[in-house]
Amino acid sequence: MNDSKKSIKDYIKADKQEAFFKLSSEVYTDPYLFNLEMDKIFYKSWVYLCHESQLKVPNDYLTTYIGEIPIILVKTEGGKILGLINRCRHRGALVCRQEKGNSKFFRCPYHGWTYSNDGRLLGVPDRDGYPEQFNMEKLGLLKIPQLVNYYGFIFGSLSSDVPEFENYIGEAGKLLRLIAQKFPGGIEVLRGYHKYGVPINWKLAFENAVDHYHAPFVHESYFEAVGHNPGRRIDLRSKDLSLYLGKGHLVDLMFREYEIYEVDEKGSPWYLNNNGNLTEIEKKWASKITFHLAIFPNVIVFDVASPGPTIRVIRPVKVNYTEVYSYYYLPKNAPKEYKEKELRASLRFYGPAGMGTPDDLEVLKLATEGYKVKEKEGKYNDLSRGVHRDFRYHEILELVNAEMIGHGTDDTGYRGFYKWWAKIVFGEELDF
C-alpha cells in the first residue's frame, strides 16, 4: 500500500460495543509513522524542554532537542530564558557541543562565527571577504517561536501558530501545579542525571512509565528487597486509578497507605504548603495521592517519594531507538535527612545499577522483538483491559476533570492516548 494512503484503520481496530481495542505493533515499527509523528506531533505541538532550576544563574545554558532539532536553552544576563536553534547560520554546524555550562558566547567550531547567548551574531572571521550587503544583524541564531514557563516547567514549540499553552496542558496543568506548589519554597532539579539509549520506539518508553499492571511482575525482586507487597498493585480492591486527562496526557494515580513524605519513621508531614499557594481541595488531595503524570508527548513527572521524585524526558531518535533522560528533583527547603533518603531511593531504583530501570528496559526490548511478527492477527496488541469498567463518577473528579477513569491496572489511559494520537497524526476521530 502507498504509505500516503494509510489511515488509522491500518493501525487500530476498536469497537466499544464489542468491547475490544487492538493496536497494531506497526505503530511502534513503521518508519512512515515515525516521520509523520515528527512532523505532526513534535514540530507542531508543545514539547517539554527543562525545569527552570536547571538554569540557575545568568549565562547558564543546556542543550536538548525538539524531535530531531538541536536546541540551546539559556538564561541571559537579564535573567530571561531563551530557546535557540543550535545551528550556525553559516554552514549549519552545531554552535554548542556541550550538554550544559555557563557562557556569554557560542562559537561555531567550523569557521569561528561567534554569537552572543541571546543569539546575536557578533563576529565573523575576515568580515571583509563578504559583500557590502552582508548583514550580520539578520544572521543571528534562530529562536524557538514559542516558549512558556509553567510553574517552573519550561515548554517550547517550533510552530508559531501552535494552540495556546493553556489549551494544550489542560487538566494535566492542575497536577503539574500541585507538584510545583505543594512544597514550601518549590522544587529544584539536582545537578546530575542519567541518560541511556534503548532500541525501542518512543511511545513504548512513554507508555511504560504509567503502566501499573507490569509492576509486580517486572519489579518483583525490587519489591521483595524493600519489603513491599507487590500483590497489592493488582488487587482490584485497591483504589489506584488509570486516568486519561485529554490532549494525550495520562496519569497512573495511587492512594497512599501511609504518609511517605517524612524525615524519619516517626516524623510528621512537613511538606504541605500553608502559605496560600494551594487551595483547600489541593491540600486535601496532596496528602492522599501520589502519581506518575505523563504529559504528551515527551515527559513523565513522577510525584512519588519511594523510589523518588523524577522528571523523565523521552527523546525519539529513530523509529526503533529512543534516548531517555532521568532528572531527580526535590523540595528546595526539605530537611537534609529527607533529601538524602530520597536520593538513595532514586538511585536504588532508577540508577544505572538500580533494580528498576534495567528490568523495564529488558521487557521493552523483548516486546520490540515480538513486534517483528507480521501475521495478520498476531501483530495486534490487546488494550481492552478495563473497557467494561466505569469509574466516571469517582471522587478524584473533585481535583481533576479526567475524561476517562479506570482501575490502576486498566488500559484506560492508553486508549485515550491513542484516540488523541489518531487525531493528531491522521486527523481522524477514533469512535471509542
N, C-alpha and C positions, 0 to 999 in steps of 0.2 A: 504493500500500500504506500502511496505517496504520503510522506510524513505530514505535509501541509494539510492533508485532508483528514487527519486523525481528529477524533473528538473524545469527549470524556467517556463515552460508551466503550471505547477501546481499552480503558484502564479500570473502570469501576462498574460493578454490577450491584445494584441496590434496589430493594423493594421493601417498603415499610410494612405493607400488608402481609407479605410473606415472611417478614422478619429476618431478612438477611442483608448483609453488606459485605461485598467481596472486592478486594483490591488486588489488581494485577501486580505481580512482582516487577513488571516492566516500569512501574512508577519509580523504582529505585535503580534501574539499569539502562534506561533508554537515553542515549546521548541527545536525541532530538528534544526530549522533555527537559533535560538539564539546560540546554541553550534557551528554551522558552522560559524556564524559571529565572535564569539570569536576567533576561530582558523584562519579563512581566512583573517579577517579584523584587529582585534585588536592585534593579536600576530604576524602578518606577514606584517604589514604596519607601517607607521609613525603615531604617536599619539601625540597630543598636551599635554604638561606637565605643564608649568608655564611660567610666564614672569620673565626676569632676575631681575627686580626691586623688586621681592618678596624675593630675596636673596641678601640683600643689603651689608652686611659686612661679612668678613671671619667667618666661622663656623655657619652661618645661615643655617637652613635646613627647609624643609617642607615634608610632606608625601602625597602621592597621589596613583593613581592606573593606570596601563595599563590593561584594561579589568578587570579581577579578580585578577591580580597580584599586590601585595602591593609594592610600590616604595618609596625610600627616595631620595630626591634631596638635594644636599648640596653644599655650597661654601666652598672649602677647605682653609687652611691657606694661600696657594699661590694664592687664588682667582679663581681657576678653578672650574667650576660647573660639578659635577659628578652625575650620576644616579646609585643607588644601589638597589638591590633586598632586600626588608625589611623582611628578613628571616634568622634566626640564622642557621649556618651550623651544629649545634649540633642536636637539636630536632625539628627545624623548626618554633619556636615561633617568633613573631614579635620582633625585637630588639628595635624598636621605636614606642611608642604608642601615642605620642603627634602629633598634626596636624602641629605644627611649633615651632621653638625655635632656640636656639643658643647653640651648644655644640661641643666639640672636640672629644667626645666619644659616643658610643652607647653600652649600657649594656643590655644583654638579661635578662628579668625578671625571666626566668625559672631556669637556672643553673648558671647564672652570667658570661657567656662568654662575654668578652669585646672587642669591635672593635674601631679602630680609625675612624674618619669621612671620611677617604679616603678608608675605607673598610678592612684594615689590622686587623687580629686577634692579639690582644695584650696580652690578659690574659685569662687563663683557670684555675679555682679553682682546686687545688690538681693535678697539672700537672703530678706528679709522678705516678698517678694512670693509666696513659696511657702508651702504649708500646713505646719503643725507636723509632720505625718507625713513630710515630705520628708526623706529620709535620704541625706546625701552619701556616707556610708560604703558604700552599696550601688550607687553610681553611678560607680565608677571605670572606667577603660578596661578592656575585657575582655582577658584574657590568652590566648595560644595554649595549648591544653591540654597539648601535648607539645613539649618542646624537648630536644635531645640535642647534646652536644659530642663529636664522634668524632674524636680526634686533631687537633683544631683546626677541623674542618669542622662547621658548625652546620646541623642539620636540624630541621624542625618539622612538626607536624601539627595540623590543625584538629579532628581527631577524638580524642575522649577514649578510645575503645576500639580505636585502631589497633594492629596487631600489634607485638610487641616490636621495637625497632630492630634488634637483632642478627639477628632473623629476616628483617627486610626487607633489610638490607645484604648479608647472606650472604657469598658468596665475593668480591664486589666490595670488601668491607671489607679483605681481605688486600692488595689493590693500593693502596687508599687509605692504609692504614697504611704501606706501602712508600714512597709518595710523602712522607708526613709525617715518617718516621723516618730515612730514609737520609742526610739531611744533618745534620752536626753543628750543633746549635742550632735545627734545624727550618726551616720555611719562613715567609715573610711575603708578603702581598699588597701590591703597590705602591699608591701613593695614587691614581693616575689610572686611568681605564678608558675603554673605547669602548662606546657604546650606539648601536644602529641598529634601525630598524624595517623589515620587509620583508613584502611581500604574499604570504606563503606560510603553509601550515599548520605548526604547531609540530613535528609529527613529522618533517617534511622537514628542519628545522633540526637536530633531534636525530640523525637517521639519517646525514645527510651528514658529520657530524663523525667518524664511524667508517667512512666509505666509502673503502676502499683503491683500489677499481677506477678511480675517476674521476681520480686524481691526475695521471697522465702526460698526460692529455688536457686537462683543465680548467686545470692549472697548468704546462703545457708551457713557457710563457715564463718563469715563475719559475725552474724547474729549469735552464733554459738560462742564465739570468742569474747563478745562483750556482754553475754548473759541476757540477750533479748530473746523473746519468744516469737520467731518468725511466723508461726502458725496464726497469730492474731491478725496478720495482714490479709489473710484470705478468709477470715471469718465474716460471714455476711451480717453477723450481729454487730460488727464494728461500725462506727459512724463515719468512717473515711469515705471521701467523695471524689468522683471524677467530674470536673466542671468544664463546660465549653462556654467561654465568655463572649463569643462572637469575634469577628475580624481575624480569625485564625489563632486566637490566644487560648491556652489550655492551663488547667490547674489540677495538680494532684494534691488534695487537701486532707490533712489528718487532724483528728481531735486528740488533744493531749490527755494522756492518762495521769500525768504528774507535771508539776512545774519544772520546766527544763532550763530556764534562764536563771541559774543560781550561781553563787560564788562557790558554795560547797554543798555537801549532802544535806545540811540543815539550814542552809541560807534562805533568806526570804527574797521574793521578787524585788528587783531594784529598777527594772528597765522601763516600766510603763511611764510614759511621758505625762507629767502632771502640769506642764506649763501652758496647756491650752491648745497645743498643736493637734491633738486628736479629739474627735467627737466622743460622746459617751458611748455610742454604738461601737465605734472603732476600738475604744479601750476595752469594752466588754469582749469583743472577738479576739483582740490581740492576745489576751490571756488564755484563750480557749483553743486556738488552732495554730498549726504550722503547715507550711505548704511549699510546693515546687511550682513556680509561676513561669510558664513558657510563653514568651512574647514573640509573636510571629514577626520575622521569620528566623531570627538568629540568636536569641539569648534566653537563658533559663536562669532565674534567680531563685536560689534555694534558701528559703526562710526557715532554717532548721538549726537547732543547737547541736545535736549529735547526729550525723557526722560533721556538722559545721556549716555556717553560712557561706555560700559560694555564689559567684557570678560565672556562669559558663557560656562562653561565646562560641558559636558554630560558624566556621568559615568553609563554604563549599569551594573546592579546588577543581575537581573533575567529577564526572558523574559517579565514579567509584572511588573517590578519595576525598577525605574531609580532614581539616585541621580543627582541633578543639583547644581552646584556651580556658583554663580554670583560674579564677582570681578569688582570693579569700577576703572577705570583708568582716569587720567587727564594729561594734559601737565605739565611737571615739572615746567616750568617758567611762567605759566599763572598768571595773576593778581589774588590776593586773592579773590576779589569780584566774579570773574568768577568761581573760584573753588567752592566757597560756593554755588553759584547759581546752578551749575551742580550737586553737591552732593544732594542738596534738590530735584532737579528734578528727580534724580535717585531713591531716597528713595520714592518719591511720586508715582512712577510707579512700580518699581521693588521690593521695600522693603516689609517686612512681613506684614505691614499694608498698603501697596500701593494699587493702583487701577488697576494695570495691571496684574501682575503675578497671583494673586488669580483667576481672571477671566479666564486666559489662562488655568490654571490647572483644573478648573472646566469643561471646554468644552472638554479638552483632556481626562478626566476621563469619560465623557459622551460618547465620541467616543469609548473608550475602552469597555464600557458596550455594545454598539451596535455591537462590533466585535464578540460578543458571538453568533450572528446569523450565522448558518452554512448552511442554504438553498443555493442551487447551485448558483443561480444568486444573491440572496440577500446578499451574503457575499462580493461582489465586491465594491470597491470604484472607482468612475469615476474621472480620471485625464486627461480628454480630453479638458479642458478649454484652449482655445487659440491655439489648434492644427492647426486651419485653418489660423492663422495669421503668417506673416513672417516679422520679423524686422532685417533680416540678414545684411542689409546694413546701420544700424544705426550708427550715428556719434560716439557712445561710443567706437566703434572699434578702434578709434584713441588712446584710453587709454589702453584697454584690449581686447584681441582677444577671445571673447566669442564664444563657439561652437554653442550655441542656444540662441536666444533672443526673448522674448515675452513681452507683456504688463505686468505691475507690478502685476496685479491680475490673470495672467495666471498660469497654472500648468507647464510651460516650464521647470523650474528648477527641479521639481520633476521627470519629465520624464527622464531628463538627469541623475539625481541621481540614478534612478532605472536601467537605462542602465548600469551604472558603477557597481552598486551593483550586478547585474546579472553576470557581467563578473568576478568580484572578488569572489563571493560566489559559483557560479555554473560553472565558466569557460565558459559561453555561451555568445555569442554576440546577443543582442536583436535587431532585424531588425526593427528599427523605426526611 
